[in-house]
Amino acid sequence: MSSETIGVGFIGAGPVTQAIHVPTLARIGAPFRVVAVMDVDAAVAESVADRVHASWTTDATEILANDAVDVVAVCSPHRFHAEQVIAACRAGKRAVFCEKPFAMSREEAKAIMRVSAETGVPIIVGAMHTFDPAWVAARSHAEALLATAHTIRYSIVLPPNPRFEDFATQVVGRPVAMTPPDRSDPEVAAADMFGQVMGLAIHDLPLVRAFCPDFRKPQLLDCRIPQLGGYVLDLQVGNRAVRVEAIHTDGWQPEWCFEVIGDDSALRIDFTPSYVHAGSGTAVVTLDGERTVFGPFAQNGYEAEWRYLAALVEGRAEPLHTADLIEDVTFALTIAKQASQAARALVAGQQSGAAA
Ligand SMILES: NC(=O)c1ccc[n+]([C@@H]2O[C@H](COP(=O)([O-])OP(=O)(O)OC[C@H]3O[C@@H](n4cnc5c(N)ncnc54)[C@H](O)[C@@H]3O)[C@@H](O)[C@H]2O)c1
Protein backbone atom coordinates (compact mmCIF):
# COMPACT_ATOMS: atom_id res chain seq x y z
CA MET A 1 0.00 0.00 0.00
CA SER A 2 1.17 3.54 -0.61
CA SER A 3 1.76 5.58 2.52
CA GLU A 4 -1.45 7.57 1.86
CA THR A 5 -3.69 4.52 1.61
CA ILE A 6 -5.00 2.57 4.57
CA GLY A 7 -5.85 -0.97 3.46
CA VAL A 8 -8.82 -2.44 5.34
CA GLY A 9 -9.40 -6.18 5.77
CA PHE A 10 -12.76 -7.39 7.09
CA ILE A 11 -13.16 -10.46 9.28
CA GLY A 12 -16.88 -11.19 9.07
CA ALA A 13 -18.87 -9.79 6.14
CA GLY A 14 -22.48 -10.00 7.34
CA PRO A 15 -25.09 -7.21 7.43
CA VAL A 16 -23.00 -4.75 9.45
CA THR A 17 -20.10 -4.98 6.98
CA GLN A 18 -22.34 -4.90 3.91
CA ALA A 19 -24.90 -2.30 4.94
CA ILE A 20 -22.85 -0.07 7.23
CA HIS A 21 -19.08 -0.24 6.91
CA VAL A 22 -18.54 -0.88 3.19
CA PRO A 23 -20.93 1.97 2.17
CA THR A 24 -19.38 4.24 4.83
CA LEU A 25 -15.87 3.57 3.53
CA ALA A 26 -17.07 4.10 -0.05
CA ARG A 27 -18.46 7.50 1.00
CA ILE A 28 -15.27 8.50 2.80
CA GLY A 29 -12.96 7.28 0.03
CA ALA A 30 -9.28 8.16 0.59
CA PRO A 31 -7.32 7.22 2.60
CA PHE A 32 -9.30 3.97 2.97
CA ARG A 33 -9.41 1.10 0.53
CA VAL A 34 -11.04 -2.25 1.32
CA VAL A 35 -8.43 -4.74 0.15
CA ALA A 36 -9.56 -8.09 1.60
CA VAL A 37 -12.74 -9.69 2.89
CA MET A 38 -13.03 -12.84 5.00
CA ASP A 39 -16.20 -14.68 5.98
CA VAL A 40 -16.73 -18.32 6.94
CA ASP A 41 -19.43 -18.31 4.25
CA ALA A 42 -17.49 -18.31 0.95
CA ALA A 43 -20.42 -16.94 -1.07
CA VAL A 44 -20.73 -13.97 1.28
CA ALA A 45 -16.98 -13.28 1.28
CA GLU A 46 -16.80 -13.44 -2.52
CA SER A 47 -19.88 -11.29 -3.11
CA VAL A 48 -18.79 -8.54 -0.71
CA ALA A 49 -15.21 -8.58 -2.00
CA ASP A 50 -16.43 -8.30 -5.62
CA ARG A 51 -18.33 -5.12 -4.79
CA VAL A 52 -15.12 -3.38 -3.77
CA HIS A 53 -12.63 -5.21 -6.03
CA ALA A 54 -10.92 -6.81 -3.03
CA SER A 55 -9.55 -10.32 -2.52
CA TRP A 56 -11.59 -12.80 -0.48
CA THR A 57 -11.00 -15.78 1.76
CA THR A 58 -12.70 -18.00 4.32
CA ASP A 59 -9.53 -18.11 6.44
CA ALA A 60 -8.96 -15.27 8.92
CA THR A 61 -5.24 -16.02 9.12
CA GLU A 62 -4.95 -14.94 5.47
CA ILE A 63 -6.25 -11.49 6.40
CA LEU A 64 -3.69 -11.28 9.19
CA ALA A 65 -0.84 -12.38 6.88
CA ASN A 66 -1.88 -10.01 4.08
CA ASP A 67 0.62 -7.11 3.95
CA ALA A 68 -1.89 -4.94 2.09
CA VAL A 69 -4.14 -5.04 5.18
CA ASP A 70 -3.17 -2.17 7.49
CA VAL A 71 -6.33 -2.21 9.57
CA VAL A 72 -8.36 -5.28 10.51
CA ALA A 73 -12.11 -4.73 11.01
CA VAL A 74 -13.56 -7.47 13.21
CA CYS A 75 -17.26 -7.74 12.30
CA SER A 76 -17.91 -11.40 13.13
CA PRO A 77 -20.47 -12.56 15.76
CA HIS A 78 -19.70 -11.39 19.33
CA ARG A 79 -18.15 -14.60 20.59
CA PHE A 80 -15.22 -14.40 18.15
CA HIS A 81 -14.32 -10.76 18.76
CA ALA A 82 -11.77 -11.12 21.57
CA GLU A 83 -9.77 -13.90 19.93
CA GLN A 84 -9.74 -12.18 16.53
CA VAL A 85 -8.83 -8.74 17.93
CA ILE A 86 -5.94 -10.26 19.88
CA ALA A 87 -4.71 -12.13 16.77
CA ALA A 88 -4.88 -8.91 14.71
CA CYS A 89 -2.81 -7.04 17.32
CA ARG A 90 -0.26 -9.85 17.41
CA ALA A 91 -0.07 -9.73 13.59
CA GLY A 92 1.29 -6.19 13.96
CA LYS A 93 -1.47 -4.34 12.14
CA ARG A 94 -1.60 -0.52 12.39
CA ALA A 95 -4.96 -0.54 14.18
CA VAL A 96 -7.90 -2.84 14.87
CA PHE A 97 -11.53 -1.84 14.54
CA CYS A 98 -13.88 -4.12 16.48
CA GLU A 99 -17.66 -4.06 16.37
CA LYS A 100 -19.41 -3.83 19.71
CA PRO A 101 -19.21 -5.62 22.09
CA PHE A 102 -15.44 -5.99 21.84
CA ALA A 103 -15.42 -8.55 24.68
CA MET A 104 -17.92 -10.78 26.47
CA SER A 105 -16.24 -10.69 29.90
CA ARG A 106 -14.14 -8.26 31.93
CA GLU A 107 -11.25 -10.75 31.74
CA GLU A 108 -11.44 -10.81 27.92
CA ALA A 109 -11.54 -7.01 27.83
CA LYS A 110 -8.46 -6.78 30.05
CA ALA A 111 -6.61 -9.42 28.01
CA ILE A 112 -7.31 -7.47 24.78
CA MET A 113 -6.07 -4.24 26.29
CA ARG A 114 -2.94 -5.94 27.61
CA VAL A 115 -2.11 -7.23 24.13
CA SER A 116 -2.92 -3.84 22.59
CA ALA A 117 -0.49 -2.19 25.05
CA GLU A 118 2.23 -4.83 24.51
CA THR A 119 2.03 -4.64 20.72
CA GLY A 120 1.29 -0.90 20.48
CA VAL A 121 -1.66 -1.62 18.18
CA PRO A 122 -4.57 0.71 19.00
CA ILE A 123 -8.16 -0.60 19.16
CA ILE A 124 -11.37 1.18 18.28
CA VAL A 125 -14.74 -0.18 19.38
CA GLY A 126 -17.64 0.42 17.01
CA ALA A 127 -19.93 2.06 19.56
CA MET A 128 -21.03 4.56 16.93
CA HIS A 129 -23.04 6.89 19.15
CA THR A 130 -19.94 7.61 21.25
CA PHE A 131 -18.46 9.10 18.03
CA ASP A 132 -21.67 10.81 16.87
CA PRO A 133 -20.89 14.54 16.43
CA ALA A 134 -24.16 15.50 18.18
CA TRP A 135 -23.11 13.55 21.30
CA VAL A 136 -19.53 14.88 21.15
CA ALA A 137 -20.74 18.50 20.87
CA ALA A 138 -23.49 18.19 23.47
CA ARG A 139 -21.40 16.34 26.02
CA SER A 140 -18.93 19.17 26.44
CA HIS A 141 -21.83 21.65 26.84
CA ALA A 142 -23.67 19.50 29.35
CA GLU A 143 -20.98 19.28 32.00
CA ALA A 144 -23.29 20.86 34.58
CA LEU A 145 -25.37 17.69 34.35
CA LEU A 146 -22.45 15.58 35.56
CA ALA A 147 -23.07 16.96 39.04
CA THR A 148 -26.82 17.52 38.98
CA ALA A 149 -28.37 14.74 36.87
CA HIS A 150 -30.93 12.65 38.71
CA THR A 151 -32.76 10.89 35.86
CA ILE A 152 -31.44 9.14 32.74
CA ARG A 153 -33.66 7.59 30.07
CA TYR A 154 -32.40 5.61 27.11
CA SER A 155 -35.12 4.37 24.83
CA ILE A 156 -35.19 2.51 21.51
CA VAL A 157 -38.19 1.69 19.33
CA LEU A 158 -36.80 -0.69 16.75
CA PRO A 159 -38.43 -2.04 13.59
CA PRO A 160 -36.76 -5.16 12.14
CA ASN A 161 -33.16 -4.41 11.07
CA PRO A 162 -33.52 -5.84 7.52
CA ARG A 163 -35.96 -3.04 6.60
CA PHE A 164 -33.18 -0.53 7.21
CA GLU A 165 -30.35 -2.66 5.86
CA ASP A 166 -32.25 -2.78 2.56
CA PHE A 167 -32.03 1.01 2.29
CA ALA A 168 -28.25 0.69 2.18
CA THR A 169 -27.56 -2.35 0.05
CA GLN A 170 -28.70 -5.77 -1.11
CA VAL A 171 -27.62 -7.98 1.78
CA VAL A 172 -26.34 -11.43 0.85
CA GLY A 173 -26.24 -14.38 3.26
CA ARG A 174 -28.99 -13.12 5.53
CA PRO A 175 -30.49 -15.97 7.60
CA VAL A 176 -33.61 -17.16 5.73
CA ALA A 177 -36.06 -17.09 8.62
CA MET A 178 -35.42 -16.29 12.21
CA THR A 179 -37.61 -18.33 14.53
CA PRO A 180 -38.50 -16.07 17.45
CA PRO A 181 -37.14 -17.46 20.70
CA ASP A 182 -39.64 -19.26 22.97
CA ARG A 183 -39.62 -16.63 25.70
CA SER A 184 -42.05 -18.69 27.79
CA ASP A 185 -39.04 -20.88 28.68
CA PRO A 186 -37.22 -19.18 31.61
CA GLU A 187 -33.77 -20.24 30.33
CA VAL A 188 -34.50 -18.93 26.84
CA ALA A 189 -35.82 -15.67 28.31
CA ALA A 190 -32.66 -15.32 30.43
CA ALA A 191 -30.32 -15.93 27.47
CA ASP A 192 -32.38 -13.65 25.23
CA MET A 193 -32.27 -10.83 27.79
CA PHE A 194 -28.49 -11.20 28.20
CA GLY A 195 -28.10 -11.11 24.41
CA GLN A 196 -30.31 -8.05 24.02
CA VAL A 197 -28.41 -6.04 26.63
CA MET A 198 -25.00 -7.03 25.21
CA GLY A 199 -26.16 -6.68 21.58
CA LEU A 200 -28.53 -3.69 21.63
CA ALA A 201 -28.58 -1.80 24.94
CA ILE A 202 -24.77 -1.80 24.90
CA HIS A 203 -24.79 0.87 22.17
CA ASP A 204 -25.54 3.76 24.53
CA LEU A 205 -24.58 2.31 27.92
CA PRO A 206 -21.26 4.22 27.59
CA LEU A 207 -23.36 7.41 27.36
CA VAL A 208 -25.35 6.39 30.44
CA ARG A 209 -22.13 5.62 32.32
CA ALA A 210 -20.68 9.02 31.37
CA PHE A 211 -23.40 10.67 33.50
CA CYS A 212 -23.11 8.24 36.41
CA PRO A 213 -19.99 9.09 38.44
CA ASP A 214 -20.82 6.23 40.80
CA PHE A 215 -21.21 3.58 38.09
CA ARG A 216 -19.51 0.52 39.61
CA LYS A 217 -22.54 -1.12 41.22
CA PRO A 218 -25.60 -0.61 39.03
CA GLN A 219 -28.60 -2.12 40.79
CA LEU A 220 -31.53 -3.49 38.81
CA LEU A 221 -34.81 -2.52 40.50
CA ASP A 222 -37.30 -3.82 37.98
CA CYS A 223 -37.29 -5.78 34.73
CA ARG A 224 -40.19 -6.19 32.34
CA ILE A 225 -40.46 -7.86 28.95
CA PRO A 226 -42.82 -6.04 26.55
CA GLN A 227 -45.24 -8.23 24.64
CA LEU A 228 -43.68 -7.16 21.33
CA GLY A 229 -40.22 -8.15 22.58
CA GLY A 230 -37.43 -6.04 24.04
CA TYR A 231 -36.75 -4.96 27.62
CA VAL A 232 -37.73 -2.34 30.17
CA LEU A 233 -35.08 -2.06 32.88
CA ASP A 234 -35.23 0.30 35.85
CA LEU A 235 -31.88 0.76 37.54
CA GLN A 236 -30.39 2.69 40.39
CA VAL A 237 -26.85 3.73 39.47
CA GLY A 238 -25.38 5.62 42.42
CA ASN A 239 -27.98 8.34 42.99
CA ARG A 240 -29.26 8.29 39.39
CA ALA A 241 -32.58 6.74 38.39
CA VAL A 242 -31.92 5.07 35.03
CA ARG A 243 -34.52 3.63 32.61
CA VAL A 244 -33.14 1.51 29.75
CA GLU A 245 -35.78 0.23 27.34
CA ALA A 246 -36.25 -1.19 23.86
CA ILE A 247 -39.43 -2.19 22.08
CA HIS A 248 -39.28 -4.26 18.89
CA THR A 249 -42.05 -3.14 16.58
CA ASP A 250 -43.21 -4.52 13.28
CA GLY A 251 -43.71 -1.00 11.94
CA TRP A 252 -41.43 1.42 10.10
CA GLN A 253 -41.03 4.28 12.54
CA PRO A 254 -37.86 3.97 14.61
CA GLU A 255 -36.93 6.10 17.61
CA TRP A 256 -33.61 6.16 19.41
CA CYS A 257 -33.43 8.65 22.22
CA PHE A 258 -31.05 9.38 25.11
CA GLU A 259 -32.04 11.82 27.86
CA VAL A 260 -30.40 13.18 30.99
CA ILE A 261 -32.40 15.38 33.35
CA GLY A 262 -31.11 17.50 36.23
CA ASP A 263 -32.70 20.24 38.32
CA ASP A 264 -31.81 23.18 36.08
CA SER A 265 -30.50 21.44 33.02
CA ALA A 266 -31.29 18.66 30.59
CA LEU A 267 -29.88 16.88 27.56
CA ARG A 268 -31.81 15.03 24.89
CA ILE A 269 -30.32 13.37 21.84
CA ASP A 270 -32.39 11.83 19.06
CA PHE A 271 -30.18 9.54 17.02
CA THR A 272 -30.74 8.66 13.38
CA PRO A 273 -31.51 5.00 12.61
CA SER A 274 -28.59 2.70 11.86
CA TYR A 275 -28.04 1.42 8.31
CA VAL A 276 -29.76 4.28 6.43
CA HIS A 277 -26.69 6.53 6.26
CA ALA A 278 -28.47 9.57 7.54
CA GLY A 279 -26.37 12.23 9.26
CA SER A 280 -25.74 12.59 12.97
CA GLY A 281 -28.25 12.73 15.77
CA THR A 282 -29.67 16.00 17.04
CA ALA A 283 -28.93 17.07 20.60
CA VAL A 284 -30.71 19.68 22.67
CA VAL A 285 -28.98 20.96 25.79
CA THR A 286 -31.09 23.08 28.15
CA LEU A 287 -29.21 25.09 30.77
CA ASP A 288 -31.17 27.41 33.08
CA GLY A 289 -34.03 27.57 30.57
CA GLU A 290 -31.80 28.30 27.57
CA ARG A 291 -31.87 25.71 24.79
CA THR A 292 -28.93 25.02 22.48
CA VAL A 293 -29.33 22.65 19.56
CA PHE A 294 -26.39 20.65 18.19
CA GLY A 295 -26.82 19.05 14.79
CA PRO A 296 -27.89 17.35 12.75
CA PHE A 297 -24.41 17.22 11.26
CA ALA A 298 -23.72 15.66 7.85
CA GLN A 299 -21.36 13.07 9.36
CA ASN A 300 -22.85 10.21 11.40
CA GLY A 301 -21.16 8.16 14.12
CA TYR A 302 -20.01 5.40 11.75
CA GLU A 303 -18.22 7.88 9.51
CA ALA A 304 -16.76 9.62 12.55
CA GLU A 305 -15.37 6.36 13.95
CA TRP A 306 -13.59 5.57 10.65
CA ARG A 307 -12.24 9.14 10.35
CA TYR A 308 -10.95 8.87 13.91
CA LEU A 309 -9.31 5.57 13.00
CA ALA A 310 -7.56 7.24 10.03
CA ALA A 311 -6.30 9.99 12.34
CA LEU A 312 -5.05 7.36 14.77
CA VAL A 313 -3.17 5.44 12.07
CA GLU A 314 -1.68 8.66 10.73
CA GLY A 315 -0.56 9.71 14.22
CA ARG A 316 -2.97 12.68 14.40
CA ALA A 317 -5.05 11.33 17.31
CA GLU A 318 -4.53 9.69 20.68
CA PRO A 319 -5.84 6.14 21.32
CA LEU A 320 -9.06 5.70 23.30
CA HIS A 321 -8.65 5.31 27.05
CA THR A 322 -8.19 1.63 27.81
CA ALA A 323 -9.75 1.93 31.26
CA ASP A 324 -12.91 3.46 29.76
CA LEU A 325 -13.33 0.63 27.27
CA ILE A 326 -12.94 -1.97 30.02
CA GLU A 327 -15.37 -0.12 32.33
CA ASP A 328 -17.93 0.23 29.50
CA VAL A 329 -17.94 -3.54 28.92
CA THR A 330 -18.03 -4.26 32.66
CA PHE A 331 -20.95 -1.85 33.19
CA ALA A 332 -22.91 -3.51 30.37
CA LEU A 333 -22.10 -7.02 31.62
CA THR A 334 -23.17 -6.20 35.18
CA ILE A 335 -26.52 -4.94 33.90
CA ALA A 336 -26.89 -7.85 31.44
CA LYS A 337 -26.32 -10.44 34.18
CA GLN A 338 -28.85 -8.88 36.55
CA ALA A 339 -31.42 -8.41 33.77
CA SER A 340 -30.92 -12.00 32.64
CA GLN A 341 -31.54 -13.36 36.16
CA ALA A 342 -34.58 -11.11 36.52
CA ALA A 343 -36.00 -12.27 33.18
CA ARG A 344 -35.56 -15.92 34.24
CA ALA A 345 -37.37 -15.28 37.53
CA LEU A 346 -40.10 -13.23 35.83
CA VAL A 347 -40.90 -15.91 33.25
CA ALA A 348 -40.63 -18.77 35.79
CA GLY A 349 -43.08 -16.84 38.00
CA GLN A 350 -45.49 -16.37 35.09
CA GLN A 351 -45.27 -20.09 34.27
CA SER A 352 -45.96 -21.21 37.83
CA GLY A 353 -48.77 -18.62 38.12
CA ALA A 354 -50.35 -19.96 34.93
CA ALA A 355 -50.05 -23.57 36.18
CA ALA A 356 -51.64 -22.80 39.58
N1 LIG B 1 -22.65 -0.88 15.34
C1 LIG B 1 -23.78 -1.29 14.79
O1 LIG B 1 -24.67 -0.51 14.48
C2 LIG B 1 -23.97 -2.75 14.56
C3 LIG B 1 -25.06 -3.18 13.79
C4 LIG B 1 -25.19 -4.55 13.55
C5 LIG B 1 -24.29 -5.44 14.07
N2 LIG B 1 -23.25 -4.98 14.84
C6 LIG B 1 -22.27 -5.94 15.39
O2 LIG B 1 -21.53 -6.49 14.30
C7 LIG B 1 -21.27 -7.87 14.52
C8 LIG B 1 -21.77 -8.64 13.29
O3 LIG B 1 -23.15 -8.49 13.17
P1 LIG B 1 -23.96 -8.69 11.79
O4 LIG B 1 -25.17 -7.86 11.90
O5 LIG B 1 -23.10 -8.48 10.62
O6 LIG B 1 -24.52 -10.17 11.84
P2 LIG B 1 -23.97 -11.65 12.14
O7 LIG B 1 -23.25 -11.66 13.42
O8 LIG B 1 -25.14 -12.50 12.01
O9 LIG B 1 -23.02 -11.95 10.87
C9 LIG B 1 -21.68 -11.87 10.90
C10 LIG B 1 -21.00 -12.57 9.70
O10 LIG B 1 -19.89 -13.24 10.29
C11 LIG B 1 -19.73 -14.51 9.69
N3 LIG B 1 -19.02 -15.38 10.62
C12 LIG B 1 -19.50 -16.35 11.46
N4 LIG B 1 -18.49 -16.89 12.17
C13 LIG B 1 -17.36 -16.23 11.81
C14 LIG B 1 -16.01 -16.33 12.20
N5 LIG B 1 -15.60 -17.20 13.13
N6 LIG B 1 -15.12 -15.49 11.61
C15 LIG B 1 -15.50 -14.62 10.68
N7 LIG B 1 -16.78 -14.48 10.26
C16 LIG B 1 -17.69 -15.28 10.82
C17 LIG B 1 -21.13 -14.97 9.33
O11 LIG B 1 -21.07 -15.91 8.26
C18 LIG B 1 -21.81 -13.64 8.95
O12 LIG B 1 -21.70 -13.39 7.56
C19 LIG B 1 -21.95 -8.25 15.83
O13 LIG B 1 -21.00 -8.32 16.85
C20 LIG B 1 -22.92 -7.10 16.10
O14 LIG B 1 -23.06 -6.81 17.46
C21 LIG B 1 -23.08 -3.67 15.07
The ligand as an SDF file (V2000), in Angstrom:
LIG
                    3D

 44 48  0  0  0  0  0  0  0  0999 V2000
  -22.6470   -0.8790   15.3410 N   0  0  0  0  0  0  0  0  0  0  0  0
  -23.7750   -1.2910   14.7940 C   0  0  0  0  0  0  0  0  0  0  0  0
  -24.6680   -0.5080   14.4850 O   0  0  0  0  0  0  0  0  0  0  0  0
  -23.9720   -2.7480   14.5590 C   0  0  0  0  0  0  0  0  0  0  0  0
  -25.0570   -3.1830   13.7910 C   0  0  0  0  0  0  0  0  0  0  0  0
  -25.1890   -4.5460   13.5520 C   0  0  0  0  0  0  0  0  0  0  0  0
  -24.2870   -5.4420   14.0730 C   0  0  0  0  0  0  0  0  0  0  0  0
  -23.2480   -4.9810   14.8400 N   0  0  0  0  0  0  0  0  0  0  0  0
  -22.2650   -5.9420   15.3920 C   0  0  0  0  0  0  0  0  0  0  0  0
  -21.5280   -6.4920   14.2980 O   0  0  0  0  0  0  0  0  0  0  0  0
  -21.2730   -7.8710   14.5150 C   0  0  0  0  0  0  0  0  0  0  0  0
  -21.7750   -8.6440   13.2920 C   0  0  0  0  0  0  0  0  0  0  0  0
  -23.1550   -8.4860   13.1660 O   0  0  0  0  0  0  0  0  0  0  0  0
  -23.9560   -8.6850   11.7890 P   0  0  0  0  0  0  0  0  0  0  0  0
  -25.1750   -7.8580   11.8960 O   0  0  0  0  0  0  0  0  0  0  0  0
  -23.1000   -8.4780   10.6190 O   0  0  0  0  0  0  0  0  0  0  0  0
  -24.5160  -10.1670   11.8390 O   0  0  0  0  0  0  0  0  0  0  0  0
  -23.9730  -11.6470   12.1380 P   0  0  0  0  0  0  0  0  0  0  0  0
  -23.2540  -11.6590   13.4150 O   0  0  0  0  0  0  0  0  0  0  0  0
  -25.1390  -12.5000   12.0080 O   0  0  0  0  0  0  0  0  0  0  0  0
  -23.0180  -11.9520   10.8710 O   0  0  0  0  0  0  0  0  0  0  0  0
  -21.6780  -11.8690   10.8960 C   0  0  0  0  0  0  0  0  0  0  0  0
  -21.0000  -12.5750    9.7020 C   0  0  0  0  0  0  0  0  0  0  0  0
  -19.8900  -13.2360   10.2920 O   0  0  0  0  0  0  0  0  0  0  0  0
  -19.7290  -14.5130    9.6860 C   0  0  0  0  0  0  0  0  0  0  0  0
  -19.0220  -15.3830   10.6200 N   0  0  0  0  0  0  0  0  0  0  0  0
  -19.4990  -16.3550   11.4620 C   0  0  0  0  0  0  0  0  0  0  0  0
  -18.4940  -16.8910   12.1730 N   0  0  0  0  0  0  0  0  0  0  0  0
  -17.3580  -16.2320   11.8090 C   0  0  0  0  0  0  0  0  0  0  0  0
  -16.0120  -16.3300   12.1950 C   0  0  0  0  0  0  0  0  0  0  0  0
  -15.6020  -17.2010   13.1270 N   0  0  0  0  0  0  0  0  0  0  0  0
  -15.1240  -15.4900   11.6140 N   0  0  0  0  0  0  0  0  0  0  0  0
  -15.5000  -14.6160   10.6820 C   0  0  0  0  0  0  0  0  0  0  0  0
  -16.7770  -14.4760   10.2630 N   0  0  0  0  0  0  0  0  0  0  0  0
  -17.6870  -15.2760   10.8230 C   0  0  0  0  0  0  0  0  0  0  0  0
  -21.1280  -14.9720    9.3310 C   0  0  0  0  0  0  0  0  0  0  0  0
  -21.0720  -15.9080    8.2570 O   0  0  0  0  0  0  0  0  0  0  0  0
  -21.8080  -13.6410    8.9480 C   0  0  0  0  0  0  0  0  0  0  0  0
  -21.7010  -13.3880    7.5560 O   0  0  0  0  0  0  0  0  0  0  0  0
  -21.9500   -8.2520   15.8280 C   0  0  0  0  0  0  0  0  0  0  0  0
  -21.0000   -8.3180   16.8520 O   0  0  0  0  0  0  0  0  0  0  0  0
  -22.9190   -7.0990   16.0990 C   0  0  0  0  0  0  0  0  0  0  0  0
  -23.0580   -6.8060   17.4630 O   0  0  0  0  0  0  0  0  0  0  0  0
  -23.0750   -3.6680   15.0660 C   0  0  0  0  0  0  0  0  0  0  0  0
  1  2  1  0
  2  3  2  0
  2  4  1  0
  4  5  1  0
  4 44  2  0
  5  6  2  0
  6  7  1  0
  7  8  2  0
  8  9  1  0
  8 44  1  0
  9 10  1  0
  9 42  1  0
 10 11  1  0
 11 12  1  0
 11 40  1  0
 12 13  1  0
 13 14  1  0
 14 15  2  0
 14 16  1  0
 14 17  1  0
 17 18  1  0
 18 19  2  0
 18 20  1  0
 18 21  1  0
 21 22  1  0
 22 23  1  0
 23 24  1  0
 23 38  1  0
 24 25  1  0
 25 26  1  0
 25 36  1  0
 26 27  1  0
 26 35  1  0
 27 28  2  0
 28 29  1  0
 29 30  1  0
 29 35  2  0
 30 31  1  0
 30 32  2  0
 32 33  1  0
 33 34  2  0
 34 35  1  0
 36 37  1  0
 36 38  1  0
 38 39  1  0
 40 41  1  0
 40 42  1  0
 42 43  1  0
M  CHG  2   8   1  16  -1
M  END
$$$$
